[in-house]
Amino acid sequence: MRSRSRKKYYIGTCLITAFLILAESIIFDVTARAQTEFQSPSVILIERSTGTVIYEKNADERRSPASITKIMTLLITLDAVEEEKARLEEEVIVSEHAASMGGSQVYLAQGEVQTLDTMLKCIAVASGNDASVAVAEHIAGSEEAFVKRMNEKAGELGMTGTHFEDCCGLSDSEDHYTTARDVARMSQELITKHPEIYQYTKIWMEDITHTTRNGSSTFTLSSTNKLLKRYGPCTGLKTGSTQKAKYCISATASKDGIDLIAVVMGAPDPNLRFSEAQTLLTYGYGCCRLYQDEDPLELPLLPVENALEKEVRLTYDGLFSYLDLENLSFDGIERSLELPEVAVAPLREGEIAGYVVYTYQGAELGRLPILYETSVEKAELGDWIKYVIQSLLFG
């Protein structure tokens, strides 16, 4: 009986090993074929919450972005709404300059009034250059001032391969460029900071009303993103094309709790950008799993020196995420706190106090900052004297 059991165990082990080898070879084969079969000159695939690069090809090559420029336009605009410097309900008046834009447009007339909310639909759904310029002028006073903000934001995001000359991507200037990696980075920022953008980018078709001195008329916005119909998990984000840029897309998708961003630049024809973006997304969902620590370690009260307060509360800087591409056992992930024995005042709310370190079989996977929840001022001599007097009088 023991001999028979050992034989079954041996056969089972061999089958499991063969399966793992086969699975690994399939993944390797898909990756190898992807590296040789992508016709677009520059592509990248990343996961949103961690920024992990799953696949890339010439991702730092500077290229003309066409209308995927508008990702930054949408980001700057929604930042202004979040900062209460603009409201979705407020009216945007179309200038002569905005109405004169060529290329993709929604045919806004000079003097026409639309809400900022409608203008965002015109940009995100129909890629309206006229709407982009109208919004830029409304937010910053002029397109030039708005573009300055775009370049400042690119710097803040570490987009070192990017420079914008306009807010819509019409420019053929050599000074208007970006990279697939930078497009993925600004796309990541937009959908993470402003998930409400999906309310616009998921629209396939919607009517707006033009009201001018010549009367009212209906105009149908049709999405330029064909992946919305072709690929179920697709959530957006932005297409672009000019003779110089060829055909581009930053495609976002959500499936099984994982958000992916696929950027394709310079595709030789419009359908290829969609098929290659879909190939990237399909590959990503086939090879990655997301670990998120939804039950974090309890944080202690940290003792404080040089302050009247004896302790300070701590808090986590968000949620730790790790994108697994190696089929790790999540049960084997270990966590440990890295904190000083005592904190020395002054302390500032939001400053880093330490870290939670995540490891797997001794190798570090990443770390999550632990922050001071409140500020603690350093106690001076007068503070101590006042404290002693109050203690004596009131216990």
N, C-alpha and C positions, 0 to 999 in steps of 0.2 A: 504493500500500500504506500509506504514511504517513497519507494522508487517511482511509482506511478505519479505521486504528487509532485516529486521533483521534476519529472518529465513534463508535466503540465505547466509547472512554474517556468521551466526553461523555454518551452514553446511560447508561452505568453510573453516572456521577456523579449524573445527574439522578434515577435510580431510588433510589440510596442516600439522596439528599437528601429525596426524596418520602417514603421509608420513615421517616426520622427525624422529619419533620414530622408524619406520621400517628401515630407512636408517642407523640410529645409531646402531640398533641391528645387521644389516647385517655387518657393519664395525667391530663391537665388535666380531661377530661370526667368521669372517675371521681371525681376530687377534688371537682369542682364538685357532682356529684350527691350525693356523700357529705355535703357541707356542707348540702344542702337536704333530704335525705331521712331523716337520722337523727331518729327520733321521741323517743329518750331525751334528756332535757334536758342531760346531762353525760356526755361520753365522752373518752377519750384513748387513744392507741396509742404505745407506746415500744419501743425495742430495749434488751434487758437490759444488755449489756456496756458500752455507751456512754451509755445513758440518753437517747439522741436521741429527741426527740418527732417522730413521723412525722405524726400527725394529732391535733387536739384541738378540742373544742367545749365551751365553758363549763367548762374543766377546773379552775378555781379557785373555782367556786361551792360554798359549804358546803352539805352535804346529810347527811341521816341515813344511816349506813352499813349498818344492820342487821347481819347475820352476817359481812359481810366484815371487821368488827371483829376476827374471830378470826384474821385474818392476823397481826396484831400479837401475839395470844395465842400462836400457834404460834412466832413469831419469838423472843419472850421465853423460851419454854420450851426451844427448841432451843439458844438461847444458854446457858442454864443447864446443859444437857447438855454442851455443848462446853467450858464452864468447869469441868466435873466437880463442879458443885454439885447435880447430879441424874444419875440413871442410868435408861436406858430399862427396865431389868429391875426397878427398885424398885417397891414397892407403893404405890398411892394409895388412901386410905380415903375413901369418900364421906360427906360431912357431911350433916346434916339440911337445911342451907341449900342445898347443891348439889343434893340430891335433889328439892328443892321447885321447881326451875326449870321454867317453862312453855315454850311455843313448841317449837322443834325439840329433841328429846331422844332419848336412847337408853334411858330408863327405868331409870336407876341407882337402887338402893335405899339408904336410909340404912344406913351400916355396911358396904356392899358394898366389896369389894377388887378392884381391877384394876391391872395393871401400867401404868406410864406409857406404854409403847409402845401398849397397847390403847387407852388414853385418847386418844392422839394420833390413832389411827384414827377413834375416835368423833367427834372434833372435825373432822378434815379430810374425812372421807367423809360422815358423816351430820349434821354441823353440830350436834352435841349441846351444848345449853346447859348441861345438868347436868354433862357431862364437862369443859367449859371451866371452870366454877366450881370443880369438884373439883381440877383441875390448878392453877388459880390459887392456891387455898388451900394446896395441897401445896408449891408452889414458893416462895411468899412469906409464908405464914402466914395470910393473909387475902386476900379478893378486893380489899379497899381498898388494901392494900399492893402487890398485883400491878398494879392499875390505875395506881398512882403510877409504877411502873416503866414501864408502857406509855407514859405521857405523857412521862416522861423520855427514853425511846427515841425517841419522835416528835420531841422537841426536837433530839436528836443527829442525826437524819436530815434535819433542816431541814423538817419537815412543819408549816409555819407555819399551815396552815388546819385543824388537827386538834386535838380534845380528846376524851378518852374518859371515860366515867362508869362503865362496866362492862366486863367482859372478853369478853362474848358478843354484844352488840349488841341486847339486849332493851330497853334504855332508850329511852323516848320523850322524854327530857329535851332541852331546847333546848341544853344544854351537852354533848351527845354528838353530835359532828359530825366530818366530814372532807371532803375534796375528791377528785375523780377523780385529780388529779395526785399527791396524797399517798398515795392507795391504790396507785397505780402505783409510787411510791417505796418503800413498805414491802414491796410484792410483789417488787420488784427486789432489795431487801436480803435477803429470805427465800430466794429461789431461787438467789441468787449465793452467799450465805454458807453456806446449808444445802441443797445440791442433793438431799440425802437426803429432803427433804420430798416429792419425787416418788414415793417408795416408798409414801406414803400417798395423795397426791392423784390418782394414776393408778388407784387401786382403784375398780372399778365396784360390786362386791358382795362382801361377806365376812361370815362368821358370827363372833360372839363368844359367850361363855358367861357368863350371869349366875349367880353362886353366892351365895346368901343363906341365912339360917336356915330359909327355906321350901323350900330345895332348889336344884337347878340347872335352867336353861332356856337354850335357844338363841335368840339374837336376830340378825337379819340386818341388817347395815349396808348401806344402798343409797345410792349417790352422788347428791348433789343437782345435780351438774354434768352436764347432758345433752350438753354438747359432747364429752365423752369418747367417746360413741357416734356423734355427728353429724359430727365434724371430726377426721380422722386425726391431724394434727400436735399436737392438744391434749394438754397434760401436766398441767393443773390449772386453776384454783387454788382459788377459793372463791366461793360464791354467798351471797346474802343477800336477805331480804324481810321487811318489816313493812308495816302499813297506812300508816305515815308515810313509810318509805323507798321504797315501791313495790318494784321488782325490780332487783337489782344483781348484778354479777359482775365479778370480776377473773380474766380468762382468760389462761392462759399456753400457749404453743405453741413447738415446736422443729422447724425444717425447714431443710435445706441449711446447717447450722452456725449458723443465726441463731435466737435466742430472742426472741420478742415477747411483750409484755404488753398486753392490751386491757382497759380498764376501762369498764364501762357502769353508770351510776347513774340511778335513778329511772325505769326503763322501765315503761310502763303495764301490761304483762302479762308473764308469765314467759317465754313463747316469744320475745318480741321481744328480751329481753336476750341470749338465745343467738344469734339470727340477726344482731343488730347487732354482737355481739362477733366472730362468724365473718366478717362483712363487713369489719370492721376488720383482722382478721388476714390475710384473703385479699388485701386491698388492700396491706397491708404487705409481704407476700412477693412481690407483683407489682411493687413499685417500688423495692426496696432491695437492696443488696449490702453485705457486710461485708468490709472490709479489715483484716487482722491481720498485724502484723509478726512473723512466726515465725522470721525469721533476722536478729536485731538486730545493729547495729554492735558490733564488739569494743570494749570499754571499756579505756582506758589505766589504768596506775597513776598516781595523782595525787600530785605532790610535796607534802610537808608542811613547813611552817616552825614554829619554836617547839616542836619535839617531838624525842624521841630517835629515833622512827621517821622514816625519810626519805620513805616513801610510804604511801599508803592505798589499799586496794582499793575498787572501786565496784561497784554492782549496780543492776539495773533494778527499778523499782517495778511489777512485773507485766508485762503484755503490752499493747502499744498496739493499740487498735481504732478504726476510723473507719467510720461508717455512710454509705455513698454513696447519695444520692438523685438524682444528676445524671448517672449513667452515665459516671463518670470512667474514664480508662485507668489502672489501678493501676500499670502500668509507668512512668508519668510521675511517680509520687510520689517526692520526694527527701527525704533525711534528713541532718541535720547535728547535731553535738554542740555544746552550749553549756555549757562548763566553764571555771572559772577556771584561770589558769596554775599557781597554787599555792594550796593550802588552808592556813589558819592555825589551829593547835591552840588550844584544845581542840575536838575533833570528836566528835559523838555518833552511834553506830550508828543508822541509819534516818533521819537528817536528810538534807534535800535538798542535794546537791552541785551539781546542774545539771539540764539537760534534753536530751532528743533532740527536735528540732523537725522536724515533718513538713510539707512544703509541696507544693503542686501549682500549677505555672505561676506561682510567686511568691507565691501566697496560702497562708497558714498553715492547715493542717487541724487541728492539735492538737499537743500536746507530752506526752512521757512523762517523769516525774521520774527522775533518777538519784540513788541514795542512797549514803551511806557504808556500806560493808559491816561495818566495825568501828569502835569508839571509839578515839580517840587523845587521850591526856592531854597537857596543856601541861607542858613540862619546866621545873622551877624550878632555881634555882642549885644546890641540893644534888644534883639529878638529874644535872646536867652534871658536877659534881665527881666523883660516883660513876662516871659513864660514862668520864671521862678516866682515872681510876685503873684501872678494869677493862681499859681499852684498853691501858694501859701494861704491866699485869701479864700479861694473857692475849692480847694482840694483837687 
